[in-house]
Amino acid sequence: MSKNSEKIFVTNHYKFLDKIAYKKRIEIAQTINNEINNIELNDALDIGTTEDISNQSSNTIIKNLKKINIFKSISNQNIKSSFFEKKLNKSITDDLSKIELNEFSSDIVLSNATIEHVGSEQNQRKMLDNIIKLSKKVFVISTPNRYYPIDFHTKIPFLHWLPKTYHRQILKIIGLSFYAQEENLNLLSKKDLILFMKKYDFNYKILNIKLFNINSNLILIGIKKF
């Protein structure tokens, strides 16, 4: 295969995967809209916004929420998009000041495909805690299901089902050192999300998004008592 042909193949491959991601994220947005249909919402905060504008699937969910007038963003990337009216360049695992909490608290706080990239379980719990503090009414966290047969990041089947220590050791051996680091990839299961929520006293549910009839993504939706 020539270099030009290889480049075309890789480009088409990523376009195909992005179309699948876009379709799934539209489905996630529709699922969220169904759940929040009877709740009056004015503003939305997106956690982990990407600065990427080349992929159709980027920031799809937040842009397809209904009944929202004001959009805000907290991300460790420097977001330049004019879609978001308020932007804070900070990690969601950091402590937030009272001023930041007041300015960025919103009726609905949404995070898609971010919690698996913030590092340790302690960081993931800190992220959840911050999201709950920022949420006035509803929060939504979506993440790939660890027990889907293929890891969407490495594109390798079943390897991520091993204990995490073994999984990471093998990723290093086969040259995927980036994803072998906990701070870059720490996949979660439904059981993990349930354990995270044990300390909080309000209603929540975990919904499933399917790909090829298998649960590929988990959606944690919490609704505060108001």
C-alpha positions as CSV (number, residue, x, y, z in Angstrom):
1,M,0.0,0.0,0.0
2,S,1.4,3.4,-1.0
3,K,1.8,6.2,1.6
4,N,-1.1,8.1,-0.1
5,S,-3.3,5.1,-0.1
6,E,-2.5,4.4,3.6
7,K,-3.3,8.0,4.5
8,I,-6.7,7.8,2.7
9,F,-7.4,4.5,4.5
10,V,-6.6,5.9,7.9
11,T,-8.7,9.1,7.2
12,N,-11.7,7.1,6.0
13,H,-11.3,4.8,9.1
14,Y,-11.5,7.7,11.5
15,K,-14.4,9.2,9.6
16,F,-16.3,6.0,9.9
17,L,-15.6,5.7,13.7
18,D,-16.6,9.4,14.1
19,K,-19.9,8.7,12.4
20,I,-20.6,5.9,14.9
21,A,-19.6,8.1,17.8
22,Y,-21.8,10.9,16.5
23,K,-24.8,8.6,16.1
24,K,-24.3,7.3,19.7
25,R,-24.0,10.8,21.1
26,I,-27.1,11.9,19.5
27,E,-28.8,8.9,21.0
28,I,-27.4,9.9,24.4
29,A,-28.7,13.4,24.0
30,Q,-32.1,12.2,23.1
31,T,-32.1,9.9,26.2
32,I,-31.1,12.8,28.4
33,N,-33.8,15.0,26.9
34,N,-36.4,12.4,27.6
35,E,-35.3,12.3,31.3
36,I,-35.3,16.1,31.8
37,N,-38.4,16.8,29.7
38,N,-40.5,17.8,32.8
39,I,-37.8,19.8,34.5
40,E,-37.5,23.5,34.0
41,L,-33.9,24.3,33.0
42,N,-32.3,27.5,31.9
43,D,-28.5,27.0,31.9
44,A,-26.2,24.1,31.2
45,L,-22.6,23.4,32.2
46,D,-20.4,21.1,30.1
47,I,-17.5,19.4,31.9
48,G,-14.5,18.3,29.8
49,T,-15.4,20.2,26.7
50,T,-13.0,19.5,23.8
51,E,-11.5,22.2,21.7
52,D,-11.7,19.9,18.6
53,I,-13.9,21.2,15.9
54,S,-12.8,18.8,13.1
55,N,-14.9,15.8,14.2
56,Q,-18.6,15.8,13.9
57,S,-19.0,14.0,17.2
58,S,-17.2,16.7,19.3
59,N,-19.4,18.4,21.9
60,T,-22.4,16.8,20.3
61,I,-24.4,16.1,23.4
62,I,-24.4,19.6,25.0
63,K,-25.3,21.1,21.7
64,N,-28.4,18.9,21.4
65,L,-29.9,19.5,24.8
66,K,-33.4,21.1,24.7
67,K,-34.7,24.2,26.4
68,I,-31.3,25.5,27.4
69,N,-30.5,29.3,27.1
70,I,-27.1,29.6,28.6
71,F,-24.1,27.3,28.0
72,K,-21.0,27.2,30.1
73,S,-17.8,25.1,30.1
74,I,-15.2,23.9,32.5
75,S,-12.2,22.1,30.8
76,N,-8.5,21.8,31.2
77,Q,-8.3,22.8,27.5
78,N,-8.4,26.4,26.4
79,I,-11.8,26.4,24.7
80,K,-12.2,29.2,22.1
81,S,-15.7,28.2,20.8
82,S,-18.2,31.0,21.0
83,F,-20.9,28.5,21.7
84,F,-20.1,28.6,25.4
85,E,-20.8,32.0,27.1
86,K,-18.7,31.3,30.2
87,K,-15.5,29.3,30.1
88,L,-13.2,28.2,33.0
89,N,-9.8,26.7,32.0
90,K,-9.4,24.3,35.0
91,S,-9.4,20.6,35.9
92,I,-12.6,19.4,37.4
93,T,-10.6,17.4,39.9
94,D,-9.2,20.6,41.4
95,D,-10.8,22.4,44.3
96,L,-13.3,25.1,43.1
97,S,-13.5,28.4,44.9
98,K,-16.8,29.8,46.1
99,I,-16.7,32.4,43.3
100,E,-16.2,29.6,40.7
101,L,-18.9,27.5,42.2
102,N,-21.3,30.5,42.2
103,E,-20.4,31.5,38.6
104,F,-20.5,28.1,37.0
105,S,-23.3,26.3,39.0
106,S,-26.1,25.5,36.5
107,D,-29.5,23.8,36.3
108,I,-27.9,20.8,34.5
109,V,-24.3,19.8,34.6
110,L,-23.2,17.4,31.9
111,S,-20.0,15.4,31.3
112,N,-19.4,13.0,28.4
113,A,-16.5,10.7,28.1
114,T,-14.4,12.5,30.6
115,I,-14.5,10.7,33.9
116,E,-12.5,7.8,32.5
117,H,-9.6,10.2,31.7
118,V,-9.1,12.0,35.0
119,G,-6.9,9.4,36.7
120,S,-7.3,7.5,39.9
121,E,-10.5,6.5,41.6
122,Q,-9.9,9.3,44.1
123,N,-9.8,11.8,41.2
124,Q,-13.0,10.3,39.7
125,R,-14.8,10.7,43.1
126,K,-13.5,14.3,43.3
127,M,-14.9,15.0,39.9
128,L,-18.3,13.5,40.8
129,D,-18.3,15.6,44.0
130,N,-17.6,18.8,42.1
131,I,-20.2,18.1,39.5
132,I,-22.8,17.5,42.2
133,K,-21.8,20.8,43.9
134,L,-22.2,22.6,40.6
135,S,-25.6,21.1,39.8
136,K,-28.7,23.0,40.8
137,K,-31.1,20.4,39.6
138,V,-29.7,17.7,37.4
139,F,-26.3,16.2,36.6
140,V,-25.4,13.7,33.8
141,I,-22.2,11.7,33.4
142,S,-21.8,9.4,30.5
143,T,-18.8,7.0,30.1
144,P,-17.9,3.9,28.0
145,N,-18.9,0.7,29.7
146,R,-15.8,-1.1,30.8
147,Y,-17.4,-4.5,30.0
148,Y,-18.2,-3.7,26.4
149,P,-16.1,-6.2,24.4
150,I,-14.0,-3.6,22.6
151,D,-12.2,-0.7,24.3
152,F,-13.0,2.3,22.2
153,H,-9.6,3.9,22.9
154,T,-7.2,1.1,22.0
155,K,-9.7,-0.7,19.7
156,I,-8.5,-4.0,21.3
157,P,-11.1,-6.5,22.3
158,F,-11.4,-8.1,25.8
159,L,-7.9,-7.0,27.1
160,H,-9.5,-4.3,29.3
161,W,-11.5,-7.0,31.1
162,L,-8.4,-8.2,32.8
163,P,-7.5,-6.7,36.3
164,K,-6.3,-3.2,35.7
165,T,-2.7,-3.9,36.7
166,Y,-2.4,-6.7,34.1
167,H,-4.2,-4.6,31.5
168,R,-1.8,-1.7,31.9
169,Q,1.3,-4.0,31.9
170,I,0.2,-5.5,28.6
171,L,-0.6,-2.1,27.0
172,K,3.0,-1.0,27.8
173,I,4.5,-4.2,26.3
174,I,2.5,-3.7,23.0
175,G,3.5,-0.1,22.7
176,L,0.4,1.7,24.0
177,S,2.1,3.4,26.9
178,F,-0.2,6.4,26.9
179,Y,-3.3,4.3,27.6
180,A,-1.3,2.2,30.1
181,Q,-1.2,5.2,32.4
182,E,-4.0,5.5,34.9
183,E,-4.2,9.3,34.5
184,N,-5.0,8.8,30.8
185,L,-7.4,5.8,31.0
186,N,-9.3,4.4,33.9
187,L,-12.5,2.6,32.6
188,L,-15.6,2.3,34.8
189,S,-18.4,-0.2,35.1
190,K,-22.0,0.1,36.2
191,K,-21.0,-1.3,39.6
192,D,-18.3,1.4,40.0
193,L,-20.8,4.1,39.4
194,I,-23.2,2.6,42.0
195,L,-20.4,2.5,44.5
196,F,-19.5,6.1,43.8
197,M,-23.1,7.2,44.4
198,K,-23.5,5.5,47.8
199,K,-22.5,8.5,49.8
200,Y,-25.2,10.8,48.2
201,D,-28.8,10.9,49.3
202,F,-30.8,11.7,46.2
203,N,-32.5,10.0,43.3
204,Y,-30.4,8.7,40.4
205,K,-30.5,6.1,37.7
206,I,-28.0,4.5,35.3
207,L,-29.2,4.0,31.7
208,N,-27.6,2.0,29.0
209,I,-26.7,2.9,25.4
210,K,-26.3,-0.2,23.1
211,L,-24.0,-0.8,20.2
212,F,-24.6,-4.0,18.3
213,N,-27.1,-4.9,21.0
214,I,-24.6,-4.8,23.8
215,N,-24.3,-2.1,26.5
216,S,-21.6,0.2,25.2
217,N,-22.1,3.4,27.2
218,L,-23.4,4.1,30.7
219,I,-25.4,7.3,31.5
220,L,-25.6,8.3,35.2
221,I,-28.4,10.8,35.7
222,G,-28.9,12.4,39.1
223,I,-31.9,14.5,40.0
224,K,-31.7,16.6,43.1
225,K,-34.7,16.9,45.4
226,F,-36.3,20.3,44.8
